């Protein structure tokens, strides 16, 4: 494979990776946080924020987080409905 072709493949891979990363982060913002409501079904939250980065469950309760320790949205669900939500670092 030529050096020029390798550079083209590497550039394409980097471009695709940056698009995917920015698309995921793009949903985690103050505007979408303001759309969240108590009682909202889990499926509607996912349609707003995308799939959670981390979820844990215990006895009918589910705690999900989008983001990391610096910028995140945390939502607690009971019976697949939002009962509490909080955020940090949104813009």
ZIPE-V446130 format. One record per residue. RES is the residue in one letter. OMEGA is omega in whole degrees, -180 to 180 (* if undefined). NEAR is the number of other C-alpha atoms within 10 Angstrom. D_LAST is the distance of its C-alpha to the last C-alpha in Angstrom with 1 decimal. Layout:
[[RES | OMEGA | NEAR | D_LAST] [RES | OMEGA | NEAR | D_LAST]]
//
This chain:
[[X | -177 | 5 | 44.2] [X | 179 | 7 | 43.8] [X | 180 | 8 | 41.4] [X | 179 | 9 | 40.0] [X | 178 | 10 | 39.4] [X | 179 | 11 | 37.7] [X | 179 | 11 | 35.3] [X | 179 | 12 | 34.5] [X | 179 | 12 | 33.9] [X | 178 | 12 | 31.7] [X | 180 | 12 | 29.6] [X | 180 | 12 | 29.3] [X | 179 | 11 | 28.3] [X | 179 | 12 | 25.6] [X | 179 | 11 | 24.3] [X | 179 | 11 | 24.3] [X | -180 | 12 | 22.6] [X | 177 | 11 | 19.7] [X | -180 | 10 | 19.4] [X | 180 | 12 | 19.5] [X | -179 | 10 | 16.8] [X | 178 | 10 | 14.3] [X | 180 | 12 | 15.3] [X | -179 | 14 | 14.7] [X | -177 | 14 | 11.2] [X | -179 | 11 | 10.4] [X | -178 | 16 | 11.1] [X | -178 | 22 | 8.8] [X | -177 | 17 | 5.7] [X | -180 | 14 | 5.5] [X | 180 | 11 | 8.3] [X | 176 | 14 | 10.4] [X | -180 | 19 | 10.0] [X | 178 | 8 | 11.4] [X | -178 | 11 | 14.2] [X | -179 | 19 | 15.5] [X | 173 | 14 | 18.7] [X | -180 | 13 | 21.4] [X | 180 | 14 | 24.3] [X | 178 | 15 | 22.4] [X | 179 | 17 | 24.3] [X | -178 | 18 | 23.1] [X | 179 | 12 | 23.8] [X | 176 | 12 | 21.5] [X | 179 | 20 | 18.5] [X | 178 | 11 | 19.4] [X | 179 | 10 | 19.6] [X | -172 | 14 | 16.0] [X | -172 | 20 | 14.5] [X | -180 | 16 | 17.5] [X | 179 | 15 | 19.7] [X | 176 | 16 | 18.6] [X | -178 | 11 | 18.9] [X | 175 | 12 | 21.1] [X | 172 | 14 | 23.2] [X | -176 | 10 | 26.1] [X | 176 | 12 | 28.6] [X | 174 | 8 | 31.3] [X | 176 | 7 | 33.8] [X | 177 | 9 | 31.9] [X | -180 | 15 | 28.5] [X | 178 | 19 | 25.7] [X | -177 | 18 | 22.6] [X | 179 | 18 | 20.0] [X | 172 | 20 | 16.9] [X | 178 | 22 | 14.4] [X | -178 | 18 | 13.1] [X | -175 | 13 | 14.6] [X | 180 | 10 | 15.1] [X | -179 | 9 | 12.2] [X | -176 | 15 | 9.4] [X | 167 | 18 | 10.9] [X | 179 | 22 | 11.9] [X | -178 | 18 | 15.5] [X | 175 | 23 | 17.8] [X | -178 | 21 | 21.5] [X | 169 | 21 | 24.1] [X | -178 | 18 | 27.7] [X | 179 | 13 | 29.9] [X | 178 | 15 | 27.1] [X | 179 | 20 | 25.3] [X | 175 | 21 | 22.1] [X | 180 | 17 | 23.2] [X | 173 | 15 | 20.2] [X | 179 | 17 | 16.5] [X | -179 | 12 | 13.9] [X | 176 | 18 | 10.6] [X | 173 | 14 | 9.3] [X | -180 | 14 | 6.7] [X | 177 | 14 | 3.8] [X | * | 9 | 0.0]]
//
